[in-house]
Amino acid sequence: MSHSSSPQPQPQPQDQHPHPHPHPHPPVVRPEDVLPEGVDSTAINGLTVRKGSVAAFVANALRLDDLTEGTPEHAAVVTQLRELAPALRTIGLLDVFRPRSPVVERILAEVA
């Protein structure tokens, strides 16, 4: 009695993307690839993005919870968040992360 075997589908490698990009990205991006040592800013899509923009935004967003709306301190933090928002959009941070704070989310929506 003879057994016929049908061809088994070959497993696809897990690291292959189904639609490869015509311009592949490097396998990993390190901080020094974005801003080399000694460089404090870079132009991305025509906008100058300073080193520390993300950290400043996060620090101000956290600080906002401790401030009373209508005070000069609150207004200053909101102004700074509005000024930093375009940099966050430009680098793609808001494509990956959403703020937990409804107030911060509203500020970002106003600047959009």
N, C-alpha and C positions, 0 to 999 in steps of 0.2 A: 504494500500500500504506500503510495507516494503522497507526500504532503507538499502542496504548493504554498509557497509563501508570497504574500503580497508585499510590495515595497512599503516600508514604514516611513512616514513623514520624518524628515530630519528636523531636530530641534533648531530653532533660530537662536543665534547668540543673543544673550540678554543685553549686551551693551550697544547693540545696533539700533539706531533710531530709524523708524520706518520711512521717514522722508529726510534724507541727509540735506543739510544746508549747502548751497553752492560755495559759501565761504565759511569753512568750519572754524569754530571758536577754539582757542587753546584749551587744553584739558582742564586747566585750573587758572584762576586769576588771583594773584597775590597782591597785597596792598602796595608793594613797591612797583608792581606793573601799572597801577593806576596813578600813583604819585611817588616818583622816585625820591630817595633820601634828599632832603634839602629843598624840595619843591613844596610850596604851600597851597597851590591852587592849580586847576586845570580847566581848560575850556571843553565843554561837552555840549554838542548841538548849539553852539553859539553862546552858551551861558557859562560864566566863570563860576566854578564850584570850589569853594575853599575847603581845605583840610579842616576837619572838626565840625562841618555843617551838620552831619547826622547827630553827633554827640550833643551839640548845642541845641538842636531841635528836641531831642529826647529830654535833656535836662530841663528845658523850658516847659515842655508838655507835662512833665512830672510836677514841676513847680506850680503850674496853673491850678492844680487841685488844692493847694494850700492858700490860695489867694481869694479875696472877695471881689466878685464882679463889680465894676464901677470904680474901683480904686486905681490910683495912678500906676501902682505896681502891676496890677492885673492888665491894664491897658498896655503897658510896656512889654509884657510877656507876649500878649496877643500880637502886637505889632511885630515882634521878633519872629514869632512863629509864621506870620504871613510873609515876612521877608525871606525866610528859609524854605518855605514850601516849594517854590519853583525848582530849587536845587534838588530836593527830594524826588520830585517828579522826573526831573531830567536824568537822574542816575537810576531811575526805575524802582526805587525803594517802595513807592506806593503801589506798584504793580505786584509786589510780593507780600507786603505787610499792610494790614488795616489797623488804624488806631482803636484802642479799647475805649477811649474817652469820647463820648458823644460831642463834647465841646471842641476837642481837637479835630474830630471828623468834620464838624460844621465849619471850622476855620479853614480846613483844607478844601472843602467844597466851595467856599466863598472865593478862594484864590484861583480855583480851576479855570 
